[in-house]
């Protein structure tokens, strides 16, 4: 074979060399990729651990599908817990004892859920990004009684529309709000389902262009929204009803960890419980001597939290495989619960 190659002209020999050399490189790259994939996917399933005094954490409910990707969580007044799939739009109903069932018709109507909330009208409001690609834009709000057919309800009618909507919150006696990280804004939706701009950080504030509103909670004591900023790891308090100016109430400046604030809930004692994708679940008490306390770590991507009756429910979003197909989620998908002694 070597003699036959030597009889070829110079150009033909160069082509053969490139094919052999390139094939060797491609083979080495394929083997390396295979080994990397194997290494990434043989790690044991991570389980959350409590690190604060007087706190316990355990798995609350396992979701039945291998594409559940629970991005949001909410709790109805009677203690029923609801979460939904970022990948398929399926909404799961979970009893206080952790028994899971699928809400009918949600798989057929809804595409990709980032947040859900109950209004004081008993309706479930669901934000649907429509397409599960994290880089996509667009979306709408559905509302319906659990078990009924979902109904399209909330829209932004300008040319831009939703860009990267992250969370939805119904405020009792008021309206429904959506945090859009891509627009760097919070929008308000009245009874007609039409959105109007509610809040964005003033352009004259430091680092305003880096602020990314992500999570929403209602601060009843101050009649205000609590807004997490995943860009700079801040908490903002935004009064409702035009009762005052928005205020930054906490900024995380520690350099030893990057929390990546996402979902937020307000506890019975006024503490702000924040899901931090990079740092577990934390409690923030802005006026305390130690304002920042880590409650639990080692979640598989804590993206949202919901507080009810002394329990803090946490989603394990486990979203790495949504952007990297070489990484498998650590099945089964699940919600955890933090309980306080």
Buried (B, 14 or more C-beta within 10 A) or exposed (E): EEEEEEEEEEEEEEEEEEEEEEEEEEEEEEEEEEEEBEEBEEEEEBBBEBBBEEBEBEBBBBBEBEBBBBBBBBBBEEEBBBBBBBBBBBBBBBEBEBEBEBBEBBBEBBBBBBBBBBBEEEBBBBBBBBEBEEEBBBBBBBBBEBEEEBEEBBBBEEEEBBBBBBBBBBBEEBBBBBBBBBBBBBBBBEEEBBBEEBBBBEEEEEEEEEBBBBBBBBBEEBBBBBBBBBBBBBBBBBBBEEEEEBEBBBEBEEEEEEBBBBBBBBBEEEBBBBBBBBBBBBBBBBEEEEBBBBBBBEBBBBBBBBBBEEBBBBBBBBBBBBEEEEBBBBBBBBBBBBBBE
